[in-house]
Amino acid sequence: MRLEYFQMIDKVLELDLEARTLRTANTVPDESPIFEGHFPGHPLLPGVLLFEIMAQTSGMLALRLHNYDRMAFLASVDKGKLRTFVTPGQVIEVFSRLEHDGSGYARLKAEGRVEGKLVCNADITLKTMPFPAPELRGYLLSTAKRIGMPMGDAPAAGEGACQESLTHV
């Protein structure tokens, strides 16, 4: 996890396309400039970044289900709960499940756990749309490869978008 670059996902643990779920592992770094002010002598991962980790995991799931031909932008976080503190060195496993996809929006449920204990959860809404810039699509394809996302038949960066997409429910 590189907090200052908003690179929250470290590794894909499990992708189930049929169940429309993704589980990721995300290690909070031992040191980051963020901890200098949050909080001196008692470093905690800011709660907003817990929501960001859930949103990024949900976004990567939506991207994969759309075979990387649509971008997913965070639209809302509903029913968000922060249940306990997360500290440097801890590994947050995030589980996301797509509940609905249609009309340019995807609704997902996400939760984060540390050592099996629920630390955060939320309903995530993502706006899905064609990529506004080819560089963004290339960056996300390279991110998917870096975190070990099973790519299936996703086109490589720079290639045309695949016509395959998620069936609306």
N, C-alpha and C positions, 0 to 999 in steps of 0.2 A: 504494500500500500504506500503510495506517495501522496500524502495529504495535500501538500502545497501545489500539486499539479492535478488534483482531483482524480487521480488514478486509484480508485478504491478497491477494485477487484483484483485479487492476486491469482486465484486459481478456480477453475470450474471443477467441482467435485462430481456432479451428476446432472445430466440433461436427459429429460424424458419428453420427446416430442409428442408422443401420443397423449400423455397426461398433461402436457403443456406446463412443465415445471423445470426449474433450474435451481441448483444448490451450489453456492460458491463458498470459498474460504478466503478470509481477508484478515491479515495480520496487522494489528496496530503497531506502527513503528515504535521502537524504544525512545527515539528522539525525533523531534520535529519542532520548527519554529512556532507552530500552533500552541505547543505546550508551554511556551514562555509566558503566555498571558492567560492560559486556560488550564491549570491555575498554578502560579508559582509555588513550588513545594508540594503540590498535590495535582499532578497532571491527569486530566480527564479528556477523553475524546468528546468534542462538542456534540451535543445531541443532534444538531442540524446535520452533522456528518453521518450519524447513524441513519438518518432519513435518506441521505445521499447514497449511502451504500445499498440500501434497499431499492432505491430508485434506479441505480445503475445496474443492479442485478436484474431487476424487472425489465429495464430497457434492453439489456443484452438478450434476454429471453424473447422479447418482442422482435428484436432485430433478426434473431435466428429463425423464429417462426415465419417471418416474412422473407426469409432467405436473403437478408441484407439488401433488399431493394427499397426499403422504407426506413427513415430515421424515426426514432422515438424520443420525443422531448417531454420532460416532466411538465404536467399540467396541474396536478393537485396531489396533495397528501391529505387523506381523510382518516379520521379515527386513529391518528398517530399517538402511540404511547411509548414513553421512555420509562423503562421499568427499574433500571439500576445503572450504576456507573460502569463505564468501560475504560480500562486503563492501558497504558503502553504495554506491549508484549502480548496482549490477549488476542486470541483468534476468534473472530466473529464469523460464524457460519450463517449465511443468509439463504433462506428458502423463498422462492417466489412461484406463484401459480397464476396463470392467465385465467381469468374468470369470464371475460367477454372481449371481443374484438370486432369493431364495426364502426362505420360512419366516421372514420378518421381518428377514433379513440380506442385505446385498450385499457381495460380495468384489470388490475392484478391485486392479489393479496400477498403481502411479504412479511417475513418475520426474521429477526436476528437472534442467535443464541450463542452464548459463550459457555463452553463445557456443558452443553445440554440445557442450560438455564436461559429462559426467555429474557432478553434484554430490551427488545424493541419490536414493535409491529405496526403495520399501517395498511390502509387501502391506498393503492397508487393508481393514478390515472395518467396515461401517457397520450400525447398527441402524436399520431403517426402520419407521416407525409413523405413525399419524395425528398431525397437528399437535396439540401439547398446549395451544396458545393461538392464537387467530386473529391476534394481533399479530405473532407469530413468522412466520406464513405471509406476512403482508403485508410484513414487513421483508425476507424472503428474495425475494419477488417484486420488490420495489423494488431489491434488490441485483442480481438477475438483469438487470433493465433497465439499471442503472448500468454493469454490466460488459459489456453488449452481448450477452447470451445470446439467441440466437434463441428466441423464445417459442412459435412455432407456435400452437396453439389453447389455450394455457394461460389459464385464467380470470384476470381482473384481481383485485387484492386486494379482498376483501370479497365476491366472487362465490362461488357454490358450487363445490365441487371437481368436476372433470371425471371421468367414469367410466373414461376410457381409462387403461390402465396397461401396464407392461412385461410381455411374455410371459415366464413363468419358463422357465429353461433347465435 
